[in-house]
């Protein structure tokens, strides 16, 4: 039975993540995961695809603030309590338009100075509701919720999948890659949980929690960005495309998108065993 090897949240979409020992589930994924997003002034979202140096922005959460730091600029603290009177603005993340809270001119100036282009920091509005693609969530469409993640509550990857990819990369003369290239929320590990077994699961369950894998994760060029230096290369997309491409989805996949069907309010811990139901 696989165990949880790592838990990660990414408070600001496309910025650096936080490794946790315990993560609290909500209907939209782990608490504070992708709760903030960087946008252009008109609300259009931006990511490492356009601005690789977002990878260098470190995030940290305390009881009362989101703390941000980056090379060459003073740190920024954004209050968690927020201001209920702060203006709402419609923002776009992929095909979805949702209400967000504008975190103000100070945060906007910080991101704009660091990244050299006019930007805003937006927070997912508490009254907003964003559904995942019903084509994949099907009968669980009402439970398929996300905040500013690309489309689904959680991303799950098995350690064995990365080990297999790294063997292939090294055989091609490339360096092995760390798991942070793929920005998972939940990493599973077990001698019997083999490469890409996350793609063969129909359910992941533990202690009142039911997670539904719904779709392989098609990978984009963010995986080619070194999360410690923001340097961009060609791998791993070239190697993934050579052996792990989903023809229907139209690209190389790595990891699996998951929705929260049961368990909002419960917590997952590193070391927890996960009961797996298989699709064969």
N, C-alpha and C positions, 0 to 999 in steps of 0.2 A: 504494500500500500504506500503510495507516494506521500512524502511529507513536504510541508512548506519550507523551502530553503531560503527564501527572501521575500520581503514585502516592501514595496516602494510606492511613494506618492510623488506627484509632480504638481505642486500647488499652482504654478504659473505655466500654462501651456508652452512647451518648447524650451523652458528654462530647466536648470539642473534639478534633479529629484532629491528625495530624502529617503534613506533606508530606515525602516522601522522594525522594532521587535514585535509590536502589536499594532494592528490597524483596525479601525472601527468601520464597519460596513454601513452604507446608506443605500437607498434605492438607486442612486446614481453612481455607485462605486464606493471607493474608500473616502472617508471624510477628508475634505479639503483638496482632493485630487482634481486637478484642472479646474479649480474654482475661479481662477483669474486667467485672463488672456490679454495679450498685447495686440493692439489694433492700430490701424491708420486712423486719423482724426474722423473719418467718415464711418468708422465702425467695421471696416473690412479687416479680417483677422490676418496676422502675420505669424510665421513660424520660422524654424531653422531652414526651411526650404529657401526662403528669401534672405534671411538674416542669420547665417550660421553662428554669429557671436552671441546669440541668445543662449547657446550651450554653456557659456562661461558665467552666466548669472547664477550665483548660488542662492538657494532658498533655505530659510529656516523659520520654524514656527515656535512661538512662545505662547504663553497663556493669553496674551492680549494683542499680539501683532504678528504679521508676516514680515520677516526681515530679508532684505535683498542686498547682495553685494556683488561687485564686479570690478575687474581691474581698472585702476585709474580714476575711479569715481568714489565719492563718499557713500557709505551705506545708506539705505532707505528703509524706514519702518512704516508699514501700512497697518492701521488699526483694524483688528478683527471685528470690533463692535460696529464700526462703520457709522455713517450718519444717515438716519432714516430719511432725511430730507434731501439727500444728494440726488442729483438728476439721473433719471433713467435714460438709456439710449439703446436703440435697436442696433445689434451687432450681427455680423454674418460669420458663421463657421461652416464652411462647405455650403451645402444647399439650404441650411437652416438659418432663419432670422429669429433671434431671441432677445428678450429684455435683459439689459445689463446695467450695473451701477458704475458710473464714471468715478474713478478713484481720485480725480482732481488734478489740478495743475502741477502740484509738486511731483506726483508720480509721473505725470506726462513729461515734465522737464527732465526727470532723471533718466527715463528710457530714451528720450530724444537725444540727450547729450551723449549718452553712452553709445548709442547705435547710429547716430549721425543722420537721423531723419525724423520728421514729426510723427510722434506715436502717442498713444494713450494706454493706460492700464484700466481694464474693465473687469468687474466682478459679476459672476452669474447672479442674477436677481433671485431672491428667495421665492418669489411668486412664479418664476419662469418654469416651464416644463418642456423638455426637449426629448422627443421620442427617437429611438434608434430606428434604423431602416426596417419597416415591417415585412419586407421581402424575406428577411432572414430571421426575425424574431417570431413571425407567424402567430401562433395562438398565444404567445407570451408578449404580444406587442405592448400591452399596457404596463408590463413590468420592465420593458426594454427602455430604460431611461439613462441619460448621460448628461453631464454638464458640458465643459468645453473640450472633452476628449474628441478625437476625430469622429467617433460614432457610437461607441459602446462603453459600458461601465468599466470593464476591466480587460486587461491584456494578460494572458497566461502563456508562459513559455517553460518548457522542461529543460533542465540543465543538460540532459543528454542530447537535445537538439543542437545546443550551442557547441557541445563537444564534437558532434558529427560535422557541423559546418566548419569548425576550426581545423579539423583534420583535412577537410577538402581545401580550405584556404592555404594551409601549409603545403599541401601537395602541389598547389599551383604557384608556390613561391611567395605567397603573401603571409603577413603576420596574423597570428591568432587575434581575435577580437574579444573584448570584455562584454559582459551582458548589458552594460549601460548603453551600448550602441542601439539596442532594440527597445529600451524604455518600458520594460514590463512592470505590471503591478504585482504579479504573483508568479514566483518561480517555484517549480516543483522538482523534486529529486527523489530517486529511488533506483536501486539496481534493476528492478523489474519495470520501471517506467522509461521506456526506450526513446530513441530519437523520433520526434514528431508524434509521440503518443498523445500530446495535447490535441492533435487534429482528429483523434479517433474516439474522443470522449463524448458522451451524450449528456452526462451530469457530473458535477463535482459537488460532494456533500460533506459536511461536518457540523456537528453540534447545532442543529437547527438552521443551518445555512444550506441553501440550494442554489448553485451557480449553473447556468445553462450556457455551454459553448454554442455559439450560433454561426460563426463565420471565420474562416482563416483570415489572417491579417495580411493584406497586400502591402508590401513594403515599398517605401519611397526613398528619395535621396537623402533623407535625414539619417538613414543608417550608414551613409558614407561619410558623415561628419564626426570627427574625433571629438568626443564629449569633454575632453580635457584641454584641447588646444583650439578647437573650432576649425581645424584644417580639414579640407574635403578631398576625398580620393575616389577611386572607382569601386572598391570593394566595400561591402560584400555583395552588392547587387549583381555583378557579373557572374560570380560563382553561384549564387542562389538561382539566377535565371537559367543556369545550365542544367539544373536538376530538380528544382522545387518550384515550378511555375504552375499556377492554376489557370488553365486556358479559359475557363468560363469567367473568372474574375478579372483576367487580363493582366496578370503580373506575377512576379515572384512573391511567395508568402513565407512568413516566419512568425510563429506564435498564433494564438487563437483568441478572437474576440468573445467576450463572455458577458452575460447580463445577470443581474441579481433578481432571482425569482422569490427567494425567501431569505430572511436573515437580517434585514435592515435593523440596525441597533445593536447587533452582536459584533463581536470582535474576532479576528483571526490572529493567530500568533505563529511566529517562526517555530517550527518543530511540530505543529499540528499535523495529524494524519488526515489525509483527504480520501474519502471513499469515491471510487471512480465507477461509473457505469459506461460501458463501451458500446460503440455503434456496430458491433459485429457479434 
